[in-house]
Amino acid sequence: MHEEYMKEALKEAKKAYKKLEIPVGAVIVKDGIVIAKAHNIKEEKKDTTKHAEILAIQRASKKLGTWRLNDCEMYVTLEPCPMCAGAIIQSRLKKVNIGTMDEKTGACGSVLNLLQDYKFNHIVEVEKGILKEECEKILKDFFVMLRQYKKEKMETYRSGHNEADSKSVGQ
């Protein structure tokens, strides 16, 4: 079942990709049922806190009518950052299942491990590497595409800018 839930998180990540958002998806499961899904919308909403994990936690809490998600598990395509790891602890999630690790900002074992290395009042179980290759691929593909998109945009800007410069020189 782990892979099926991560596939749902990957579907969410693909939604983010199409919006030129970093493709991270998260789902929250309770008693074998997906109760919340989300993907990054930070760029769209111009809001630093609009990470997939935070949005999924908010939706699960609303659905259950409580902020305590004790019997719930999260499936997320990329290792949560410190902000999201803090929200995971605060929401009392039982377990986080991670697709791929984030060596730059990960807070569940890569850069630091907020979920298990500190004496918080709640310890979250962590499982890593679920559909790791698929989760890595969508991120790598996204950043290749984004670099190409920015390069093309810059070339278009430069060619338009150079035409304007040459017209003003010739006058």
C-alpha positions as CSV (number, residue, x, y, z in Angstrom):
1,M,0.0,0.0,0.0
2,H,2.9,2.4,0.6
3,E,3.6,2.6,-3.1
4,E,-0.1,3.4,-3.9
5,Y,-0.2,6.3,-1.5
6,M,3.1,7.6,-2.8
7,K,1.7,7.4,-6.3
8,E,-1.1,9.7,-5.1
9,A,1.5,12.1,-3.8
10,L,3.3,12.0,-7.1
11,K,0.0,12.9,-8.9
12,E,-0.1,16.0,-6.6
13,A,3.6,16.8,-7.5
14,K,2.7,16.7,-11.2
15,K,0.0,19.3,-10.6
16,A,2.7,21.6,-9.0
17,Y,5.0,20.9,-11.9
18,K,2.4,22.1,-14.4
19,K,2.1,25.3,-12.5
20,L,5.9,25.8,-12.5
21,E,6.0,25.1,-8.8
22,I,8.6,22.9,-7.2
23,P,6.9,19.5,-7.7
24,V,6.2,18.3,-4.2
25,G,3.1,16.4,-3.4
26,A,1.7,15.2,-0.1
27,V,-1.2,13.0,1.0
28,I,-2.4,12.1,4.5
29,V,-3.9,8.7,5.2
30,K,-6.0,7.6,8.1
31,D,-7.2,4.0,8.5
32,G,-6.2,3.2,4.9
33,I,-8.1,6.1,3.4
34,V,-6.6,9.2,1.8
35,I,-8.2,12.1,3.7
36,A,-6.1,15.0,2.3
37,K,-4.0,15.8,-0.7
38,A,-2.0,18.8,-1.6
39,H,0.9,20.2,-3.7
40,N,3.1,23.2,-3.5
41,I,1.5,26.5,-4.5
42,K,4.1,28.9,-3.0
43,E,4.7,30.8,-6.3
44,E,1.1,30.9,-7.2
45,K,0.0,32.3,-3.9
46,K,3.2,34.3,-3.2
47,D,3.2,32.8,0.2
48,T,6.2,31.0,1.8
49,T,4.0,28.7,3.9
50,K,2.1,27.2,1.0
51,H,4.1,23.9,1.0
52,A,2.3,20.6,0.2
53,E,2.8,19.3,3.7
54,I,1.3,22.3,5.4
55,L,-1.7,22.4,3.1
56,A,-2.3,18.6,3.5
57,I,-2.1,19.0,7.3
58,Q,-4.7,21.9,7.1
59,R,-7.0,19.9,4.9
60,A,-6.8,16.8,7.1
61,S,-7.4,18.8,10.2
62,K,-10.5,20.4,8.7
63,K,-11.8,17.1,7.5
64,L,-11.3,15.4,10.9
65,G,-12.4,18.5,12.9
66,T,-9.2,18.4,15.0
67,W,-5.6,19.5,14.8
68,R,-4.5,16.2,16.3
69,L,-3.6,13.8,13.5
70,N,-2.3,11.1,15.9
71,D,-3.5,8.1,13.8
72,C,-2.5,9.5,10.5
73,E,0.4,9.0,8.2
74,M,1.8,11.4,5.6
75,Y,3.3,10.4,2.2
76,V,5.4,13.2,0.7
77,T,7.6,13.0,-2.4
78,L,10.4,15.2,-1.0
79,E,11.8,15.3,2.5
80,P,10.1,18.0,4.5
81,C,11.9,21.3,5.3
82,P,12.2,22.6,8.9
83,M,9.0,24.5,8.7
84,C,7.0,21.5,7.5
85,A,8.8,19.1,10.0
86,G,7.7,21.5,12.8
87,A,4.1,21.4,11.6
88,I,4.3,17.6,11.3
89,I,5.4,17.4,15.0
90,Q,2.8,19.9,16.1
91,S,0.0,18.1,14.3
92,R,1.0,14.8,16.0
93,L,1.3,12.8,12.8
94,K,2.1,9.2,13.6
95,K,4.5,8.6,10.6
96,V,6.0,10.4,7.6
97,N,6.8,8.3,4.5
98,I,9.3,10.1,2.3
99,G,10.0,9.5,-1.4
100,T,13.4,11.2,-1.7
101,M,15.7,13.1,0.6
102,D,16.6,16.8,0.3
103,E,20.3,17.2,0.9
104,K,20.0,21.0,1.0
105,T,17.1,21.8,3.3
106,G,15.8,18.4,4.6
107,A,14.8,18.3,8.2
108,C,14.0,14.6,8.5
109,G,17.5,13.1,8.3
110,S,19.5,14.9,5.6
111,V,20.5,18.3,7.0
112,L,19.0,17.6,10.4
113,N,16.3,15.4,11.9
114,L,13.7,17.4,13.8
115,L,11.3,14.4,13.9
116,Q,13.6,12.1,15.9
117,D,16.8,13.8,17.2
118,Y,15.3,16.2,19.7
119,K,13.3,15.9,22.9
120,F,10.0,17.2,21.7
121,N,6.8,16.0,23.3
122,H,6.0,13.9,20.1
123,I,8.3,11.7,18.1
124,V,7.3,10.9,14.5
125,E,8.2,7.7,12.8
126,V,10.0,8.1,9.5
127,E,10.3,5.8,6.5
128,K,12.4,6.8,3.5
129,G,12.9,5.8,-0.1
130,I,9.3,4.9,-1.2
131,L,9.3,5.2,-5.0
132,K,12.6,7.0,-4.6
133,E,13.5,6.9,-8.3
134,E,10.1,8.4,-9.4
135,C,10.3,11.1,-6.8
136,E,13.8,12.0,-7.8
137,K,13.0,12.0,-11.5
138,I,10.2,14.5,-11.3
139,L,12.4,16.9,-9.4
140,K,15.4,16.5,-11.7
141,D,13.2,16.9,-14.8
142,F,11.6,20.0,-13.3
143,F,14.8,21.8,-12.7
144,V,16.2,20.9,-16.1
145,M,13.0,22.3,-17.6
146,L,13.1,25.4,-15.4
147,R,16.7,26.2,-16.4
148,Q,15.8,25.8,-20.0
149,Y,12.7,28.0,-19.6
150,K,14.7,30.8,-17.9
151,K,17.4,30.6,-20.5
152,E,14.9,30.9,-23.4
153,K,13.1,33.8,-21.6
154,M,16.5,35.6,-21.1
155,E,17.4,35.0,-24.8
156,T,14.0,36.4,-25.9
157,Y,14.5,39.4,-23.6
158,R,18.1,40.0,-24.9
159,S,17.1,39.7,-28.6
160,G,14.2,42.2,-28.1
161,H,16.5,44.5,-26.0
162,N,19.3,44.4,-28.7
163,E,16.8,45.3,-31.5
164,A,15.7,48.3,-29.5
165,D,19.4,49.3,-28.9
166,S,20.3,49.0,-32.6
167,K,17.3,51.0,-33.7
168,S,18.2,53.9,-31.3
169,V,21.9,53.8,-32.5
170,G,20.8,54.0,-36.2
171,Q,18.7,57.1,-35.7
